[in-house]
Amino acid sequence: MKRPITALMVATLLITPLTTTTASAAPVRPVVRCEFTPTPENPAAKPVRIPSPVARAKGTVDVYFVTNYGPFVVRMDRSNAPCGVHNFVHLVKSRFYDFTQCFRLTNSARLGVLQCGDIYRQEEGGPGYKFPDEVTGKETYPRGTVAYGNQGPGTNGSEFFVVHSHANIAPNYTVLGQVIAGMSTFDRMVAAGIADPDQDGPPAKPIHIYKVWVH
């Protein structure tokens, strides 16, 4: 356990300057209703309840990650994907992502992403429910984009990906936000290699998420 604790301390030191304070109380935020549907055929890989159906639809939230390759921070936009961000924060607060492994790393001409959030193995091990996409058909996925992965329309759950270079893919994936600190962490992951000749498969050296929290 010494290594995760050390990483957590380093991450805290690195990202503390990113925090901000507000001068006055924020106004009442608009909300939307979300539809979370249980998936008994795919039960929760970790204990977690279905989120509340009411989500904020304005503002941002910063999500902090500590991995064995270093820390990174994602700023998620509630106005772009209120139900998606609401769900992600719920999973973070439920410690769903703590001490998990990212099973897929790609670095091809079409796709350069790290895929995480599927607890058992690639595309297996979700939260026991699903919810609809929040896309307009105009989504793009440049370096630093964080979005939900899925296995078809309306199958969002816990799986997400981070674009470390580019993603030439259809606009079918709900964008949560952008990495605002720590892209060098992903550069180190890619430099460590991929255990697949097609550059799409398990990382050559395992990638572990130790801790995730929100601010």
C-alpha positions as CSV (number, residue, x, y, z in Angstrom):
1,M,0.0,0.0,0.0
2,K,3.0,2.3,0.3
3,R,3.1,3.1,-3.4
4,P,-0.5,4.3,-3.8
5,I,-0.2,6.5,-0.7
6,T,3.0,8.0,-2.1
7,A,1.3,8.7,-5.4
8,L,-1.7,10.2,-3.7
9,M,0.6,12.6,-1.7
10,V,2.4,13.6,-4.9
11,A,-0.8,14.2,-6.8
12,T,-2.2,16.3,-4.0
13,L,0.9,18.5,-4.1
14,L,0.7,18.8,-7.8
15,I,-3.0,19.7,-8.2
16,T,-3.7,21.8,-5.1
17,P,-2.9,25.1,-7.0
18,L,-5.7,24.3,-9.4
19,T,-8.4,24.8,-6.8
20,T,-10.4,28.1,-6.8
21,T,-12.8,29.9,-4.5
22,T,-15.9,31.9,-5.4
23,A,-16.6,35.3,-4.0
24,S,-20.3,34.8,-3.4
25,A,-22.8,32.0,-3.2
26,A,-23.7,30.4,-6.6
27,P,-27.2,30.9,-7.9
28,V,-29.7,28.0,-7.9
29,R,-28.7,25.6,-10.7
30,P,-31.1,24.4,-13.3
31,V,-31.7,20.7,-13.3
32,V,-32.7,17.9,-15.7
33,R,-34.2,14.5,-15.1
34,C,-32.1,11.4,-16.0
35,E,-33.2,7.9,-16.8
36,F,-31.1,5.1,-15.3
37,T,-32.2,1.6,-16.2
38,P,-31.2,-1.5,-14.2
39,T,-29.3,-4.2,-16.1
40,P,-30.0,-7.4,-14.1
41,E,-28.3,-9.3,-16.9
42,N,-25.1,-7.4,-16.1
43,P,-25.1,-6.8,-12.4
44,A,-22.9,-4.3,-10.7
45,A,-19.2,-5.2,-10.6
46,K,-18.9,-3.2,-7.3
47,P,-21.5,-2.2,-4.7
48,V,-23.2,0.9,-6.0
49,R,-26.8,2.2,-6.1
50,I,-28.5,3.7,-9.0
51,P,-28.0,7.5,-9.0
52,S,-30.7,10.0,-8.3
53,P,-32.8,10.9,-11.4
54,V,-32.3,14.6,-10.9
55,A,-29.0,16.1,-12.2
56,R,-27.6,19.6,-12.2
57,A,-27.4,21.1,-15.7
58,K,-25.0,23.9,-15.2
59,G,-21.4,24.4,-14.0
60,T,-18.3,22.3,-13.9
61,V,-16.7,19.8,-11.6
62,D,-13.1,18.8,-11.3
63,V,-12.3,15.1,-11.0
64,Y,-8.8,14.1,-9.6
65,F,-7.2,10.8,-10.5
66,V,-4.1,9.1,-9.1
67,T,-2.6,6.3,-11.1
68,N,0.7,4.3,-11.0
69,Y,1.9,6.5,-13.9
70,G,1.1,9.8,-12.2
71,P,-1.9,12.1,-11.5
72,F,-4.3,13.9,-13.8
73,V,-7.3,16.1,-13.5
74,V,-10.4,16.3,-15.6
75,R,-12.8,19.2,-15.7
76,M,-16.3,17.9,-16.5
77,D,-19.0,20.1,-18.0
78,R,-22.5,19.6,-16.6
79,S,-24.1,21.7,-19.3
80,N,-22.8,19.5,-22.0
81,A,-23.7,16.1,-20.4
82,P,-25.7,16.7,-17.2
83,C,-26.7,13.1,-16.7
84,G,-23.3,11.8,-17.7
85,V,-21.4,14.0,-15.3
86,H,-24.0,13.4,-12.6
87,N,-23.4,9.6,-13.0
88,F,-19.6,9.9,-13.0
89,V,-19.6,12.0,-9.8
90,H,-21.9,9.4,-8.2
91,L,-19.6,6.6,-9.1
92,V,-16.6,8.5,-7.8
93,K,-18.3,9.2,-4.5
94,S,-19.3,5.5,-4.4
95,R,-15.5,4.7,-4.8
96,F,-16.4,2.6,-7.9
97,Y,-13.2,3.6,-9.7
98,D,-10.8,3.3,-6.7
99,F,-8.2,0.5,-7.1
100,T,-9.3,-0.5,-10.6
101,Q,-7.3,-1.3,-13.8
102,C,-7.5,0.1,-17.3
103,F,-7.5,-2.8,-19.6
104,R,-7.3,-1.2,-23.1
105,L,-4.7,1.2,-24.6
106,T,-4.7,2.1,-28.3
107,N,-2.2,4.0,-30.4
108,S,-3.1,3.6,-34.0
109,A,-3.6,6.0,-36.9
110,R,-7.3,6.0,-36.2
111,L,-7.5,5.8,-32.4
112,G,-5.3,6.8,-29.5
113,V,-7.1,6.4,-26.2
114,L,-6.9,4.8,-22.8
115,Q,-10.1,3.0,-21.8
116,C,-11.0,2.5,-18.1
117,G,-14.0,1.9,-15.9
118,D,-14.8,-1.7,-17.0
119,I,-13.9,-3.4,-13.8
120,Y,-13.4,-7.0,-14.7
121,R,-11.8,-6.8,-18.1
122,Q,-12.2,-4.8,-21.4
123,E,-16.0,-4.0,-21.8
124,E,-17.0,-6.2,-18.8
125,G,-17.9,-5.0,-15.3
126,G,-20.2,-2.1,-15.2
127,P,-22.4,-0.5,-12.4
128,G,-25.5,-2.6,-12.9
129,Y,-27.5,0.0,-14.9
130,K,-27.3,2.0,-18.1
131,F,-28.5,5.4,-19.4
132,P,-29.0,7.3,-22.7
133,D,-26.4,9.1,-24.7
134,E,-26.0,12.9,-24.6
135,V,-24.8,13.6,-28.1
136,T,-25.6,16.2,-30.8
137,G,-23.9,14.4,-33.7
138,K,-21.3,17.2,-33.9
139,E,-18.9,15.8,-31.2
140,T,-15.2,15.7,-31.9
141,Y,-12.5,14.0,-29.7
142,P,-9.2,15.9,-29.7
143,R,-6.3,15.2,-27.4
144,G,-7.4,15.4,-23.7
145,T,-11.1,14.6,-24.4
146,V,-12.8,12.4,-21.8
147,A,-15.9,10.6,-22.9
148,Y,-18.1,7.6,-22.1
149,G,-17.4,4.3,-23.9
150,N,-20.4,2.2,-24.8
151,Q,-21.5,-1.0,-26.5
152,G,-24.2,0.7,-28.6
153,P,-26.7,3.5,-28.3
154,G,-28.0,4.1,-24.7
155,T,-25.6,1.7,-23.0
156,N,-23.5,4.2,-20.9
157,G,-22.5,3.0,-17.5
158,S,-19.0,3.3,-16.0
159,E,-16.7,2.8,-18.9
160,F,-14.9,5.9,-20.1
161,F,-11.9,6.8,-22.3
162,V,-9.3,9.5,-22.4
163,V,-7.9,10.6,-25.8
164,H,-4.1,10.8,-25.5
165,S,-3.5,11.7,-29.1
166,H,-6.6,11.7,-31.4
167,A,-9.8,9.7,-32.0
168,N,-11.1,9.6,-35.5
169,I,-14.4,8.1,-34.5
170,A,-18.1,8.8,-35.1
171,P,-19.8,11.3,-32.8
172,N,-21.5,8.5,-30.8
173,Y,-19.8,9.0,-27.5
174,T,-20.9,11.4,-24.7
175,V,-18.2,14.0,-24.0
176,L,-17.7,14.5,-20.3
177,G,-15.0,17.1,-20.3
178,Q,-11.2,17.7,-20.8
179,V,-8.0,16.8,-19.0
180,I,-6.8,20.1,-17.6
181,A,-3.6,18.8,-15.9
182,G,-1.5,15.7,-16.2
183,M,-1.4,14.8,-19.9
184,S,2.2,13.8,-19.4
185,T,0.8,10.9,-17.4
186,F,-0.8,9.5,-20.6
187,D,2.4,10.1,-22.5
188,R,4.2,7.8,-20.1
189,M,1.5,5.2,-20.4
190,V,1.9,5.2,-24.2
191,A,5.7,5.1,-24.0
192,A,5.5,2.0,-21.9
193,G,3.9,0.2,-24.8
194,I,0.9,-2.0,-25.8
195,A,0.9,-5.8,-25.7
196,D,-0.6,-6.1,-29.1
197,P,1.0,-5.8,-32.6
198,D,-2.0,-3.8,-33.8
199,Q,-1.5,-1.3,-31.0
200,D,-5.0,-1.9,-29.6
201,G,-5.1,-4.1,-26.5
202,P,-3.8,-4.5,-23.0
203,P,-1.0,-2.1,-21.8
204,A,2.4,-3.7,-21.8
205,K,2.6,-2.8,-18.2
206,P,-0.6,-2.7,-16.2
207,I,-2.3,0.7,-15.6
208,H,-3.9,1.1,-12.2
209,I,-6.2,3.8,-10.9
210,Y,-5.5,4.1,-7.2
211,K,-7.9,6.8,-6.2
212,V,-10.4,9.2,-7.7
213,W,-12.2,12.1,-6.0
214,V,-14.1,15.3,-6.9
215,H,-13.7,18.9,-6.0
